[in-house]
Amino acid sequence: METFDVLIVGGGSVGCAIAYALSRYDLKVAVAEKELDVGMGTSGRNSGVVHAGFNNRHGSLMAKLCVEGSEGFESLCAALDIPYNRTGKLVVGYDEADKQALIKLIAQGEKNGVKGLELIDGEAIRAIEPGLTASWAMLSKNTAVFNPFLYSIHLAEASTQNGVRYFLNSPVTAVTATEDGYTVRAGAHTLTCRTLINSAGLFSDKVSAMAGDPSFTIYPCRGEYYLLDKGNLKMPVYPVPRPGVGGLGVHLTVTVDGNILIGPSADYIDTPEDYGTTQPVLDQLRAEAEVLLPGLNMRTVIGTYAGVRPKLVKKGEANFGDFVIERSPKAKHLINLIGIESPGITASMPIANMVLGILSEDTELKEKPDFIPTYRGIPRFEELSREEQRALIARDPDFGDVVCRCETVTRAEVKRALHNPIGATGVIAVKNRTRVTMGRCNGGYCFQRVIEMLLSEGKAPCDIDLKRRGDRPLLGYVKGPVK
Ligand SMILES: Cc1cc2nc3c(=O)[nH]c(=O)nc-3n(C[C@H](O)[C@H](O)[C@H](O)COP(=O)(O)OP(=O)(O)OC[C@H]3O[C@@H](n4cnc5c(N)ncnc54)[C@H](O)[C@@H]3O)c2cc1C
């Protein structure tokens, strides 16, 4: 049995942001995450946009924390080596009603404190994106895109560097209240803590109930996407938001690596982690995307994926439920984060700071003199200058061996990902750290090379997981191990 001051349930972007914020203080902190790596839930299945904060109802927590998060995002990404690009964003309209909706959106944004919003006409739109046919748009100059995988990963790795423990592959299945905290069953571990922070996303209602507060129900709402190869879209393009849709509408997003996303849809589902994509919805995405950008080349599709919103409102109810971030009125050692849907990643650091405020009511937060605020991830060979590449190869010849051709990922990068500081496993841990298998060949070339590297490190074929424990690409040898 191990004892912690604070145990966070859930290693998504929010749980990892809280862990990083707490790692500044003299506290024993742990994160229990059911998956093989952090950021595998909603935090790794979204649009990767740093929202400016104009979409959220004035006066809501969502609006306040989104604006704060957006303002601090660039410096956080710089400190933690997370790819970030302030692209700007267009919300486009076609007629007078859309123009009036855009004017209202600008007014709401400005009331929320968002800067850099401007109404532009068709000519100005086409000077930015020549393929768009819209007549009006709101240009949001401060909207940005970032790498959502590395966001959770680098927060987690930076917090590990400051003493936080990560228990991966450790689902929390039982929470027992004690006199001064909780005893928690997390996979193979029994952990005790004084404060339990519930950041379990789609399962936050269940974790809250386990800890003594059954007040919540999460309604999962799925968003499906197409992922396209790298294209020449300069910034995300969204339609005018339609009330009652349950999301921001199907949009085109350029990722920080240059790929194009189409989506997401918004459909309530019964099973929180049903990440399937469906042909009728994909057809709908395509049709809506072709209205936004008629010349869109659908022959460059690499794949599809889905993310699920942890909504606090049922289908047909008011469009947005606000974030719930509170010390539970029913369980005094429990801090709950419920309904953290979009813009949850943008808002994650202000959410973490709010949690610190709640925690400080009964816990002394004493700063550690040796806290390291910055973190460097794995060097991205493809993005370096020739000089820098040569220097790296001279130091480590594995940087001269390209394992993934589409994304130019080297053996040295994959090796570093395999030996990541939080002990994440599975092919997914390498993929999300390096981009192997994310290119246009969909892993046709590099997947086998990554598997060979795992085998050469002594992994048995039947112990290699793809995304989840037991999700096995290899079943064993047909003729016995090759000598
Ligand atoms: C389609 C879509 C698009 C979005 N686009 C954006 C965007 O562009 N910008 C933006 O800012 N936000 C966006 N969001 C919202 C954002 O992704 C979420 O708000 C954010 O990721 C929530 O983070 P989280 O850490 O609370 O949840 P999660 O990432 O879901 O993390 C919760 C973690 O808890 C773990 N867990 C659950 N139960 C247990 C248990 N019993 N024991 C141990 N671990 C457990 C899960 O495995 C998971 O890793 C989008 C969301 C969706 C669905």
The ligand as a MOL file (V3000), in Angstrom:
LIG
                    3D

  0  0  0     0  0            999 V3000
M  V30 BEGIN CTAB
M  V30 COUNTS 53 58 0 0 0
M  V30 BEGIN ATOM
M  V30 1 C -14.8330 15.8340 -30.8320 0
M  V30 2 C -14.1420 16.7010 -29.8160 0
M  V30 3 C -13.4310 17.8330 -30.2110 0
M  V30 4 C -12.8090 18.6440 -29.2650 0
M  V30 5 N -12.0380 19.6930 -29.6900 0
M  V30 6 C -11.3840 20.4500 -28.7640 0
M  V30 7 C -10.5050 21.4820 -29.1680 0
M  V30 8 O -10.2630 21.6810 -30.3520 0
M  V30 9 N -9.9270 22.2510 -28.2030 0
M  V30 10 C -10.1660 22.0450 -26.8670 0
M  V30 11 O -9.6420 22.7920 -26.0420 0
M  V30 12 N -10.9710 21.0370 -26.4680 0
M  V30 13 C -11.5510 20.2270 -27.3720 0
M  V30 14 N -12.3400 19.1890 -26.9740 0
M  V30 15 C -12.5240 18.9570 -25.5410 0
M  V30 16 C -11.3120 18.3120 -24.9080 0
M  V30 17 O -10.8120 17.2630 -25.7140 0
M  V30 18 C -11.6990 17.7810 -23.5180 0
M  V30 19 O -12.3630 18.8040 -22.8200 0
M  V30 20 C -10.4820 17.3840 -22.7270 0
M  V30 21 O -9.6850 16.4990 -23.4810 0
M  V30 22 C -10.9190 16.7340 -21.4330 0
M  V30 23 O -9.7670 16.2620 -20.7820 0
M  V30 24 P -9.9230 15.3450 -19.5140 0
M  V30 25 O -8.5600 15.1240 -19.0020 0
M  V30 26 O -10.9320 15.9460 -18.5990 0
M  V30 27 O -10.6000 14.0210 -20.0570 0
M  V30 28 P -9.9450 12.7520 -20.7530 0
M  V30 29 O -8.9570 13.1220 -21.7580 0
M  V30 30 O -11.0720 11.8790 -21.2000 0
M  V30 31 O -9.1760 12.0640 -19.5720 0
M  V30 32 C -9.8190 11.3010 -18.5940 0
M  V30 33 C -8.9150 10.1300 -18.3050 0
M  V30 34 O -9.4480 9.3750 -17.2360 0
M  V30 35 C -9.1780 8.0140 -17.4740 0
M  V30 36 N -10.1090 7.2460 -16.6530 0
M  V30 37 C -11.4500 7.1860 -16.7490 0
M  V30 38 N -11.9540 6.3800 -15.7920 0
M  V30 39 C -10.9040 5.9370 -15.0720 0
M  V30 40 C -10.7800 5.0590 -13.9630 0
M  V30 41 N -11.8470 4.4890 -13.3980 0
M  V30 42 N -9.5440 4.8040 -13.4880 0
M  V30 43 C -8.4320 5.3730 -14.0480 0
M  V30 44 N -8.5110 6.1970 -15.1110 0
M  V30 45 C -9.7290 6.4770 -15.6130 0
M  V30 46 C -9.3970 7.8820 -18.9700 0
M  V30 47 O -8.7620 6.7430 -19.4870 0
M  V30 48 C -8.8120 9.1830 -19.4840 0
M  V30 49 O -7.4560 9.0480 -19.8520 0
M  V30 50 C -12.9390 18.3380 -27.8960 0
M  V30 51 C -13.6400 17.1970 -27.5030 0
M  V30 52 C -14.2150 16.3660 -28.4570 0
M  V30 53 C -14.9070 15.1180 -28.0250 0
M  V30 END ATOM
M  V30 BEGIN BOND
M  V30 1 1 1 2
M  V30 2 1 2 3
M  V30 3 2 2 52
M  V30 4 2 3 4
M  V30 5 1 4 5
M  V30 6 1 4 50
M  V30 7 2 5 6
M  V30 8 1 6 7
M  V30 9 1 6 13
M  V30 10 2 7 8
M  V30 11 1 7 9
M  V30 12 1 9 10
M  V30 13 2 10 11
M  V30 14 1 10 12
M  V30 15 2 12 13
M  V30 16 1 13 14
M  V30 17 1 14 15
M  V30 18 1 14 50
M  V30 19 1 15 16
M  V30 20 1 16 17
M  V30 21 1 16 18
M  V30 22 1 18 19
M  V30 23 1 18 20
M  V30 24 1 20 21
M  V30 25 1 20 22
M  V30 26 1 22 23
M  V30 27 1 23 24
M  V30 28 2 24 25
M  V30 29 1 24 26
M  V30 30 1 24 27
M  V30 31 1 27 28
M  V30 32 2 28 29
M  V30 33 1 28 30
M  V30 34 1 28 31
M  V30 35 1 31 32
M  V30 36 1 32 33
M  V30 37 1 33 34
M  V30 38 1 33 48
M  V30 39 1 34 35
M  V30 40 1 35 36
M  V30 41 1 35 46
M  V30 42 1 36 37
M  V30 43 1 36 45
M  V30 44 2 37 38
M  V30 45 1 38 39
M  V30 46 1 39 40
M  V30 47 2 39 45
M  V30 48 1 40 41
M  V30 49 2 40 42
M  V30 50 1 42 43
M  V30 51 2 43 44
M  V30 52 1 44 45
M  V30 53 1 46 47
M  V30 54 1 46 48
M  V30 55 1 48 49
M  V30 56 2 50 51
M  V30 57 1 51 52
M  V30 58 1 52 53
M  V30 END BOND
M  V30 END CTAB
M  END
